[in-house]
Amino acid sequence: MKQGEARYIAVIMGGTCGERDVSLETGVCVVRNLREAGHKVLPVCIHPDGQWEVAGDSGDDPGGWFVGKRSPALEIASDLASAGIECVFNGLHGPGGEDGTIQGFLRFVGLPFTGPDVAPAALTMDKALTKAVLMNAGIRTPRGFSFPPTAAEEPPGALRAWVEEISAEMCFPWIVKPNCLGSSVGIELFRNAEELLGQVEEKECRWRPVSGLCGPGFLIEEVIGGRELTCGVLEVGREGAVSLPPIEIRPVTSEFFDYEAKYTPGATEEICPAPLDETTSAAVAEMALRVHHLFHCDPLSRTDMFLDAAGDLVVLEVNTLPGMTATSLIPQSALEAGFDLPDLFDKLTRHGIAREAMRKAVETP
C-alpha cells in the first residue's frame, strides 16, 4: 500500500524503564505497517542497560532482530545519520522516550523524528506540572497532591500526620500514580489512610522499584466518578489539528483502568466511537483540541478525561506518545476516522520529516 515516495526510516523501540514491553509491541507494529506503506524500515532497540542495537536481521520475525552487537547511543545515532536515515519513528514510552530526552538527543544529532518536540514531551510527561498548567488555563482536573519518592523512608508518625493533613482537604478514595510514568504502570487505589500507610510501610513496597524514575515521586488524586473517555487529536495535514472519534473505557475486571485492565485481553471494554449524544461528543472533541493546543502537542495527542454525573468534563492527563499497536486506543479511533495503520504511520513519518525541514529553514541565516 504505497502512500507516496518511499523513505528510509528507523523505528526505535525498547528503552530502559517499566514501559519497555509496551514499547516493543508498538515498535513491531510500526515496523510492519510502515513496510506495508512501502517504506524501507530499520528496527533499532534500546536495551535495558542503555546500549543501542540496530537489527541485524530485519525480516518479518522480530525474534531475530536484536541478537547482535550493542553500542553506545551516540555511535548508533551517528551511523543512522551516515546511512541516510530520513526519519526516526519514536516508538518509545515512558522515561527516556517521551519526556524530552530522546527528542533532545535526536535534535542534537540532526535526525528528524516523529512525535512531540522536546518541550511538550517534557512537560506532559510530568503529571504534576501538567495538572498545574491545566488549572492555570481554567480546565477542570482532579484535585491532587505530590507524594515524595522518599515517603517509604519517612518516620511512621510523620507520614501518618501528612496523610491525615491531606485527607482533611481531600476525602478518600484516592488514586496514587507515579508522577512520570505512563501505560498505567504503578497506579493504585486506596479507600482509606490505613490501606495507604500499610502499603508504604511494607518491607517489599512495590512503589520502590519505580520511585527513582518518577521525578517528584507520586501524585495523589481524588477519584472522579462517571464515564471514562479518551479523545485523540491528529495534526499532520493542511487542515491542521483534527479530533478523532472519542472512545469510552469500561473496565470489566477491575475498579479502574490500571495496568492489568489496560493490557489483559478482555479486561476492558473499549467502545469506539463512544456512545455519546451529539452535544457531549462535540464537547469532548473541543476539550481534546483545547488541551492539544495548550501543550503544543503537534502532531499527536490523546487526552484522557471523565464525564462526571453532572455532565462536566474533568481532564486527567494528556499523552503525546500513546501506544501504537493494532489494538491501542489511537489506532482504534484513527481507523474509525478512516486512517488504517499504514496510512497513519506514513502521515506521522512524513510530518516529522517536514517539521525538521521547516525548522532548519527558519534557523538557517
N, C-alpha and C positions, 0 to 999 in steps of 0.2 A: 504494500500500500504506500506508494511513493507520494509524499506531500509537496515535494519541490526539490531543489538542489540538495544532493546528499552531502552531509557534513561528517567530519571526523570528531567523535565525541567520546570523552572519558566519563564513565559513571563511577562516582566514588561512593563507597558504602562501608559498613562496619563501624569502626570507632572504638573508643576506649571506655564508654560508660554503660550504664544498665540498659540502654535502649539499642544496644548493638544488634541483637537478634532481629528486632523490628526493622532496623536499617538494612540488614542483609536481605530481608524479604522485599523491601522496597527496591533495593538495587537490582536484584534478579529480575523483578517485574519490569523495571525501567529498561534494562539492557534488552530484554526480549522484544519489548514493544517499540523501542527506537530502531531496532534492526528490522522489524516489520514495516516501519515507516520508511525504510530504505537507507538508513544511515550506517556508516562504519562505526562500530562501537567497541571501546576498550574498557573492560571492567578493572577497577582499581579498589584495593581493600586497605583500610587502616586496621591494623591488628591491635589487640588489647594492650600490647606493650608500646604502642605509638608508632611502630615501624610501618612503612607503606609497602605494598606489593602490587605490581602490575600482573594481570593474569597471563600465565604462560600459555595456557590452552584456553582460548576464549570461545570455545564451541558452545553448544546449547546446554551442556550439562555443567551447572555451577559447581558440582563436586570436584571438578578438575581445574577450576580456575586458579585457586590460590594455594599452591603446594610447592612453591619455589623460593627464590631469593627475596629476602626482605631488606629494605634500605631506608635511610632517613628520609623524612618528608621532603626536604628541600632538594635532595638529589633526584627523587622521583618526579617532583613537580618540574624541575628543570628539563628532565628527559621528556616529559609530556609536551612541554613548550617546543623543544627542539624537534620532536616528532611531528609537529604540525597539528596538534590537538586544537580544535577551534572553539570548544566549549567544554566545561566540566559540569556535568549534571550532578547536583548535590543531592545524594540520596541518604545523607547522614541525618541522625536525630539525636537530640539531647546535647549535653555539654560538649563543646568542641566542634559540633556540627551545625547547630542552629543558634548559637549565642554570639555570633560575630567573629569567632576565632578563625574558622576555615575561610570565611568570607574575606577577612583582612589578609590572610596568608595568600589566597589566590589573587587578590588585588595586587599584593606585593610582587608576586612572580609574573604578573601580567596575563593571567589566564581568565578569560570570560567564564562566568558561572551562572547557573540558574538559581532561582530563589531570591530571598531578600538581600539587600545590601548590608553593610556592616552595622550601621546604627539601628535600623529597625529590628535586625536579628538580635542584637544585644539587649535592646530594651524589652522586646516582647518575651524573651526567654526568662526574664526576671518577673515573677508573678507579683511581687510586692510593688515594684516600680510600675508595672502595667496597671495595677489597681489604682495607684496614685494618679496616673495620667487619666484614667477613665473618670475618676472622681473629680479631677480638676476640670474636665470637659463637661461635667454635668450628666454623665452617663451612670445610671444606677448599677452598682456592683455589690456583691455580698460584703457585709462588714467583716473586717479581718484584722489580725494582729500577727506580727512577726514573732516566731518562736526560735530562740537562738540554737545553733547547732550543738552548743555545749550543754544543753538542758539536762542530758543524762548524767552529767558530772556535777550538777548543782547540788548543794546540800538539800536533803529532802524537805526540810522546813521552808527554805527559801523558795523552792519550786512550788510547793503547795500554796504558799502565800501568793505567788504570782498567778497561779491558775485561779485561785479564789477571787483575786482582784479582777481578772479578765471576765470571769463568769458573772460578776456583779454587773458588768456592762453588756455582756452578750450571752444569752441563755444557751444552754445545751439543747440539742446535739450540735457537735462541731465536726467539721471536716478538717483534717490535718493533712497537708500535702507538702512535699519538697518544693522549695521556692524556685529552683532552677532545673527541674526535670520535667519531661513530658511523658506521653504514652501511658498516663495514669499510673506510673511507677511510684510505689510508696504511699499511695493515698490510703488514709484510714478514717473510719467513722467512729466517734466516741459519743456515748449518750450521757456520760456524767464524768465528774472530776476523777473519781476513783479508777475508772477504766483508763483514763489518760495517764494518771500518775503510775498506775500499775504497769503500763506498757513502757513508760520511760525508765522506770526503775528496774525493769527486767535485766538480768545479767547479760542475756543474749538479745538485747533490744534490736529489733530488725531495722530501726532507723539508722543505727551507727554506720553500717556499710556505705550509706549514701550521703551521710551528713556532710562529708568533706566536699561534695560536689554541688552543694545547694546554695552557694552564696551566703546570704544571711540566714541560713538554717531552713526553717519550715514556716509555712503560712497556716494560721488557724482561721477558718472562716465559719460563719453561720451557715446553717443548712437552709437552702431555699426550696420550698415545696413547689410543686407544679409540674409542668411538662418540660422535659429537657430537649432542646433544639440545637442544631448547628447549621450554619449557613456559610458557604464558600463564596469568595469573590475572585474573579479571574480578570487580569488586566494585561492582555497580550496583543490586542488588535487596535485598529484605528478608532474603534468605538469607545475605547477607554475601559474603565472598570465596569464589569457587569456582575450582578449577583447570580449565583447558581441556585437551583431549587433547594429549599431547606429540607433538612432531614430531622425526623423525630427519633429520639433514642429512648428505648424502653427496656431497661434491664429485666431479665426474666429470672435469673438465678441468684441475684444479689440486690441489695437495697439501693445501690448507686453504681455508676459507671466506673468501676475500678479496673485494675489490670486484667483480672480474670474475666470480668464481664466483657471487656473490650476484645480480648484475643482468644477466648474459648468459643469454639463453634456452637451456635445455638444458645449462648448465654444471654444474648441481647437481640432484641428486635429493632432493626433499623429501617424506618419507613420513609421511602423517598418516592415522590415528594411527600412532605409531612401533611397529614390531613388537617389543614387549617382553612378557615374562611378567607375570602379574598383580602379583606382589610388586614387581618392579622398576618397573613403571608407577606403582604406588601410592607408591613411594619418590620417584620423580621429581616427582609431584604434591605430595607432602608438602614436598619441598625448595623447590619453587616458591612454595608458600604461606608457608613459613617466611621466605624471602627477601622476599617481598611485604610481609609484616607487619613485618619487621625495619626496612625502609626507609620504611614508611608510604606505600606506593605507590598508595593509593587514587586513581583507580578501576581502574587497569590496569597490568599489568607483564608482561614476558616475560623469564624467566631462562634464560640460556644456560649449558650445563654439558656436561661429558664424563662418560661412564660408562667408567671405566678397566678394564684387564684383570682386576683383582681384584674388579670389581663395585661399586666405590665411586664416588660422585658427587663431581665436582670442579666447583665453580661458577666460571664465567669472569666474568660481569658481569650486571647487570640493566638492562633498557631500559624506561623509563616512557612513552616516546612512540614506539613501534615503527611501522614503515611500515604504511600502511593502503590499499594498492592491492588490487585483487581477487586478486592472486597473492602478496601478502605473507603472512608466517607467521601472524600473529594472525588475520587474516580466514580463513585456511585452517582453523585449529583451531576458530575460532568457528563456522564452517559445519558442521564435524563435530559440534559440540556442539548444533547446532540453531538457531544465530543466523545469518540472512543479513545482508548488509551494511546494508541499510536499517534493520533491527532493531537491529543492533549500534551503528550511529552514532546512532540515535534514543535508545537507552538511555544512551549516553555523554553526549549533549547534555542530556537531562533530569536526569541525575545532576549535571552541572555547575551547572545552574540551582538544583536542590535544595540542593546543598552551599553555594552562596553565600547562599541564603535562610537556611539554618541558621546560618551564620557571622554574618550580620548580626543574627539574633535573639539569639545569645549575646552579641555585643558591644554591643548596644543597652542602655543603662541602664534 
